[in-house]
């Protein structure tokens, strides 16, 4: 079962989230943000659900800390808060949150978004033929911290619509990057979306990319 870490100082909220999610997920919960950081490092949950207003160590601080640690920066963070979404959503996205849900929680929406994010994160699209092939690529875009990047990498395998490779820039599932084949001059292939990230690899995460549109002059046509 995928693991969900719930961080909220309101025991009743933790109980409701556990009750509504434990049929499909292993739910770990705590009301202590400091303990939550330890649990995130030890348990490596598949998603973290985080309240904003907590004593001693706020959800804002915890979210930002999770986003800066290499071991946790690719774990999706959902904000579950009584604070107005219109006021805080953009700021929370800027410090690493993937989604924002106001209390009282719309559980149909929460479950749907959670299933979608986790499915994209772990799905490797095995229905496509994959070829173990090293293609040198240049990836260019904006990372999870809003910083523009340009990195050179090499694919581990490729399919007709995507590829798997290491990316040294911190990315999020759903991010879109420009992809070029490293030649003289470089050859633009198209834009590709991050569909999953495996951050258990060392020293850098391995990501799966799928081209948004049919790529130009791709190695598998």
N, C-alpha and C positions, 0 to 999 in steps of 0.2 A: 504493500500500500504506500502511496506517496505520503510524505510527512508534512504536516502543517504546524507551524509554531504560532500560537496566539499569545499576544502580549497586551494585556489590559489590566489596569488595577481594579476594575470592577468585576468581582467574582461572578456576578449574575450574567454579565455579558460573555465571559469566558464559558460559562456553563451552557448558554444558549448556542454559542458557536460550536462547542463540542457536540451537543445534542444534534444539531442540524447537519454536521459534516462527518461525524464518525462512522457513518455507514459506508463511506467511500474513501476516507482518509484516516491516517493515524494522527491524532490530534495531541499535541504537547502544549501545555499552557502555563503561563506564569504571570503574576502581577508585578514582578520586579524587573525593571528594564536592565539592570546590571546582570541579573541572572539570565535574562533573555540573550544577552550577548554571549555568555558562556555556553548556553544551550545551542545557539546558532553555530558556534565554532565546533562544538562537540558532536552535535546530531546532524549537521548539514541538512536542514529541512528543505523541502522542495518549494515551499512558499512561506512567507512570514506575514501575519496579519497583525497590524500595529495600531494601537491607540496613540493619539497625539499628546493629550494632556495627562501626564502622570507625574507623581512627586519625584524629586531628586534628579531624575534623568529623563528628560522629556522624549516623546516619540520623535520629535524633530531631530534631536541629537543622536538618538539611536539609529534612525534611518540614515543619517549622514555618515555615521561611523560604519555601518554595514556596507555602505557604498564605497568606502575608502579602503576596506580590507580586501586583499586579493582573494582570500578564502571564502568570503561571503558576498562579494560585490555583484555576482551574477544570480543570486537568489532573488526571485521576484518578491517585491514588498507591496502588500495591499494595505492602504490606510483605512482603518475602520474607526470613525470618529463622530462625535456629536457636534463638532465644529463645522461651520458652513463650507460646503464643497466649493462654492463660488469664490470664497475668500482664500482658501488654502490649497486648492488642488494644483495650481500652476507652480506654486512654491515647492510643494512636496515632490512634484515631478522633477523639479530642478535639483533636488537633493537625493534623488534615486528611487522614488516610489513609482510603481508601474500603474497603480489604479487607486481610486479614492471612492469610498462608500460612506455615506452618511448614516448615522443611526436615526431612527430604527432601520435596520438593514433589510434591503430587498434581497432575500435569499435566492430567489430564482435568478436574478442578475448576477449575484455573487458566485453561485455555483457554475453558471454558464461561463463566466469570465475565467474562473479558476480552471475549469476543465479545458478551456481553449488554450490558456497560457501553458499549462503543464503538458498538454498534448503536443503543442508546437515545440516545447523545450526538449522532449525526449524522442519525438518521432524522427526516424531516419529515412522514411520514404523507401523502404526496401522493395517496393513494387517496381522501382526503376532499376535497370541494369547499372551497376557501378563498376568502374574500372580503377584499379590502383595505378595512379599515374601522377607524377610530379610535374605540375605546370607552374611556372613562376608568374605570379600575379602581383599587381599593385592595387591595393584597396585604399579608397579615399572617401572621407566623410566626416561626420561629427560624432564623437564618442559619447558615452553615457554621462560624462561630466560637462557636455556642451563645448568641448574643445575640438577644433578641427585637427584631423590626423591624416597621415599618408604613410602607409607601411608596405613593405615588400614581403611577400610570403610565398610558400609553395604548397600546392594542394597535396593532400594525402590520397584522396580518390576523387573521381569526377563522375557525373551522370550527364544525361542529355540536357538537363535543366538546372544543374547546380554543381556544387562542389563542397568538399570538407577541407578545412585548413586551420592552422593556428593563426590567431590574430592578437598581436601584442597590445592593441588599443582596447580599452574596456568598452564592451558593447552590451546592448540589451536585445532580447528577442523582439523582433519587429523593426529593428533599425535597418535603414537602407544605405548601402554603400555603392560608390562607383567602382567598377571593376575594369582594369586594363591588363592586357597581356604585355609582359615586359619584353619589348623588342627594341629596335633602333630605327625609327622612333616607336614609342609605346603605341599599342593598338587598343582603342576603347572597345570593350565587349558589351557593356550594358550595365544596368543597375541590378543589384542583388539584395535580397532581404535575408536577415538573420532568422532562421526558423528554429534553431535550438543551439544551446551552449552547454558544453560539458566542462565545468570549471574544476573538475577533480584532477584534470591532467596537470602535469608540472613540467616546466615552470610557468607555462602560459596555457590558457583555456583553448580548447578546440571547438570550432563553431561550424555549423552547417548553414550553407547559403543556398538560396534558390533565386534564379534570375526572375526579375519582375516581368520582363518580356523576353521573347525568344532572342538569345544572345547572338551577336554578330561573330561569324567565323569561329565558333566554339570548337573545341577539339572533338566533341561528339555531336554529330548532326543527324 
